[in-house]
Amino acid sequence: MRAASDLALLGILTTVAALGVLTAGAAVATASAAVHHWIERDTWPGLRPTLRTFVRALLPGAGATAVAGGTAGLLVLNLVALARGAVPGGAVLLAVTAAVLAAAVGFAGLTVVELGRRGGHGWRGAGRAALRTAESRPLALISVAGVLALAATLGALVLPPLTPILAGHALFALHAVTRRVAPA
């Protein structure tokens, strides 16, 4: 129960910190670092180190948020255009674009886990490490994408006020699955 309530609180705090869109990347980086710390040491990091991680992650996290948002927006726009028939290519291109979106989601999840392993810093290095993991262990990419798809589905099915609680559990699940299929 303690772990579940701690993860719920982490999800709520991460969601609140991410409300100012420019702080979303820093919030995710800090939460991922906290989950990694908790998994490794069975304690949560202190308030000062956590705030220090958050502040140091603000600028790089804003850039990562812009890149992730732009990529996701373009892929979703492409999916919508294909689904409406506005773009030729039909079902084949729709399936290919959906697969690319799933791979991008998996890559983002692997990057967040790697970022947590690095103490919440180094988005580019975390992205390179995530790419190496995805290339060497495709099951990791698929597994992480599955975790995020399940979390999104549960978030859509459960009352929206409970979604922040789910965020902390999803972040823990990302770390747990990645440790299982692609140990550091």
N, C-alpha and C positions, 0 to 999 in steps of 0.2 A: 504494500500500500504506500509505503514511504517513497519508493522509486516512482510509482505511478503519479503520485501527487507532485513530486519534484519535477517530473517531466511535463506535467500539465502546467505548472507554474512557469517553467522555462518557455513553453509554447506561448503562454499568455504574454510574458515579458518580451519575447521576440516579436510577437505580432504588434504589440504596442510600440516597440522601438522602430518597427518597420513602417508604421503609418505615415511618417514623413518620408515619402518615396525615396529621397536621396539617402536615407539612413538604412534602407532595406538590406543592402549588401553588408554593411557593418553589423547589423543585427544578426544576420544569418551566420556571418563569419564568427562573431563572438559566441553565439549559441553553439555552433559546431565545435569550437575550441573548448567550450565548457563541457559538452557531452564527451568529447575525447578525454578530457581531464578526469571526468567522473568515471569513465570506463576503465581508464588506466590506474587510477588511484583510489577509487571508491569514495572520493570526496569531491565536493564542488569547489571550484576556485573561489578565492575571496573576492570581496566587492572591489577593492582597489585594482587588482590585476584584471578583473573583468572590465571595469570602466576604462582602464588603460588600453586594453585590447580593442574595445569599441571605438575609442577616440582615434587610435592609430589606423583603424580599418575604415574610417569615414570616407576619405577621398578615394582610395582604391575601390572600396565597396560601391561608391556612386558610379564609377566607371563600369564596374562589372554589372551593376544593375541596368545601366543604359544598354550595354551590349546584350545582356540576356533578354531584356524587354524588347529591344529592336528585333532580335532574332526570332523570338517567340511571336511577336506581332506579324512579321513577314510570313512566317510559316502558317499561322492561323489565317491570315488574309488569303494566302494561296489555297489553303484547304477550303475556305468558304467559296472562293471563286470557282474552284473545281467542282465543288458539290452543287453549286447553282447552275453549272453548265456554261458559265461566262467565259471559260477558257477551254479550248479544245484539249482532248486527251482523256477525258472521262474517268472511268473507274481505275484504270491502270495508273495514271498519274496521281489520282487521289490516294491509292494504296501506297505508292512510292513516297508521296509527301507525308503521309501519316507515319510511315516507317522512319523517315528522316526526322520528324518531330519526336518520335519515341526515342530515337538515338540521341537527339539533342537533350531531351529531358534526362536520359540516363547519364550523359556526359556531365550535365549540370550537377546532378546528384553526386557523381564521383568527385567532381571538383570541390563540392562543399565538404565532403568527407575528408579529402586530402587537405583542404584548407584547415579543418579542425585539427588534423594531425600536425600541422605546422603552427599551431597556436593562434590561428585566425589571421595570419599574415601571408602575403605572397600569392595573390590571385593567379598571376601568370605562371609561376612555378607549379602551383596546384593544378592549373589547367593542363600543363605539359605532363605532369605525373598522371593525371586522369586519362589523358590521351594514351599514354603508354600502357596503363592498366586496361583500357578498353581494347587496345590492339592485342595485348598478350592474353587477356582473359575476357573474351566477349560475353561470357556468362555473367560477369560482374556488371557490364553495361545493361544487359537484359534484366538482371535481378533488381538493380537500382531503379530502372525505369518502371518495373512492375510495382515496386514499393511506392513510388511516387504516384503511379496511376491508381493504386488501391487507396492511398491517402486522399487523392483528389475525389475519387468516387465516394468514399466515406464522408468527406467534407460536403459533397453535394447532397448526399442522402440524409445526413444528420442535420439537426438544426444549426443554422449558420453561427449562432453564438458559441457553439461548442467547437467550431473549427480551430480556434487558437489553441485549445487544449490538445487537439489532434496534431498540431504542428510540432510540439515537443516530442511526442511519441514517434512521429514520422522521422524526425531527425535522428532519434535513437535507433530506429529501425534501419535507416541508411547506414549508420556506423556498424550496426550488428551484422547486417547482410554483407557489407563490404569486407569486414573482418573475416567472415566465413568463406567467401568466394575469392577474395583477393587480399590475403593478409599482407601487411606492410613489410 
